[in-house]
Amino acid sequence: MDNNMKADICVKTLSNEMKMYPQLQGTIIHSNHGDQYTSAKYRAAIAKNGIVQSENNAGGR
């Protein structure tokens, strides 16, 4: 938990989950188009773990 939704907290959460559940490697993770999920830092973290990112269409539909 934090008081913001910046890429750093998302990367840290992903790192923690990968440590606890290494079988997540190669899965698909779904997100919206928020800055934290479209940042180079977050995309590098998911790519490092072989995760494919799925995003909703613009407008959340």
Legacy VTK file of the C-alpha trace (Angstrom):
# vtk DataFile Version 3.0
C-alpha trace
ASCII
DATASET POLYDATA
POINTS 61 float
0.000 0.000 0.000
1.046 3.535 -0.684
-0.550 6.920 -1.128
-0.021 6.933 -4.898
-0.170 4.644 -7.917
3.223 5.200 -9.495
5.105 2.649 -11.554
7.486 1.880 -8.671
4.751 0.374 -6.493
3.458 -1.682 -9.420
6.950 -2.999 -10.165
7.502 -3.812 -6.486
4.157 -5.623 -6.295
5.005 -7.626 -9.399
8.423 -8.510 -7.984
6.877 -9.668 -4.702
4.310 -11.796 -6.524
6.961 -13.402 -8.724
8.942 -14.360 -5.619
5.876 -15.931 -4.015
4.453 -17.465 -7.197
7.214 -18.154 -9.744
4.731 -20.174 -11.796
3.241 -16.833 -12.886
6.061 -16.512 -15.403
4.618 -16.531 -18.902
1.084 -15.568 -17.880
-1.077 -12.725 -19.153
-1.687 -9.723 -16.913
-4.592 -7.382 -17.614
-4.496 -3.668 -16.823
-5.952 -0.370 -17.853
-4.044 2.367 -19.698
-2.905 4.132 -16.526
0.487 5.836 -16.618
1.909 3.328 -14.166
0.987 0.379 -16.398
2.171 1.949 -19.648
5.481 3.159 -18.223
8.727 1.793 -19.632
9.715 0.697 -16.118
6.629 -1.475 -15.632
6.714 -2.894 -19.153
10.379 -3.840 -18.679
9.489 -5.628 -15.429
6.742 -7.697 -17.012
8.894 -8.503 -20.046
11.708 -9.640 -17.729
9.278 -12.168 -16.262
7.923 -13.313 -19.616
4.515 -11.837 -18.867
2.257 -10.616 -21.662
0.299 -7.447 -20.991
-3.338 -7.157 -21.974
-4.982 -3.736 -21.773
-8.569 -2.671 -22.069
-9.639 -0.481 -24.975
-9.569 3.283 -24.574
-12.535 4.408 -22.538
-12.558 1.275 -20.387
-14.944 -0.642 -22.572
LINES 1 62
61 0 1 2 3 4 5 6 7 8 9 10 11 12 13 14 15 16 17 18 19 20 21 22 23 24 25 26 27 28 29 30 31 32 33 34 35 36 37 38 39 40 41 42 43 44 45 46 47 48 49 50 51 52 53 54 55 56 57 58 59 60
